[in-house]
């Protein structure tokens, strides 16, 4: 089976402009009671909110790949076991019968989360960051000689190693000023 992976990036500056997450009822539509407590008790509530959001979004991409079902219900993705060390985060997201492993990075500018269905896959990933534009696939292909980012016959991102002709899934996320392309190192 192919390595199943997902990622999500949030531009914190753009999120602060676009979202009024403090409005009445917003948190309870997306976050469990325990997640709401994490957000409201955090030193930087907005950062915690977007961390949990990226974890849920990255996990959704994995579940979509595993099941082929495109039905995102944020409350059914539950963030658990968060360990935060400076800018690095690890944890899990459960969704139905699935338990996914998370690795995230928090900077002053953005938050990026990666989700995989097998923990050992976390050590076998490449992340390529780009400026977000409508030309990010071309920008990636130009800046990563030897790789080609395309879409498979279902419209999901895939990457091909031009030297070995091996193809694998990729995960693409973009928001605000940032784009992140995730793919297996072993490709």
Secondary structure, DSSP 8 states (H G I E B T S, - for coil): ----EEEEEEEHHHHHHH--TTSTTHHHHHS-HHHHHHHHHSTTHHHHHHHHHHHHHHHHHHHHHHH------GGGSEEEEEEEETTEEEEEEEETTEEEEEEEEE-SSEEEEEEESSGGGGGSEEEEEEE--TTHHHHHHHHSTTEEEEE-TTS-EEEEETTT--EEEEEEEEETTEEEEEEETT-
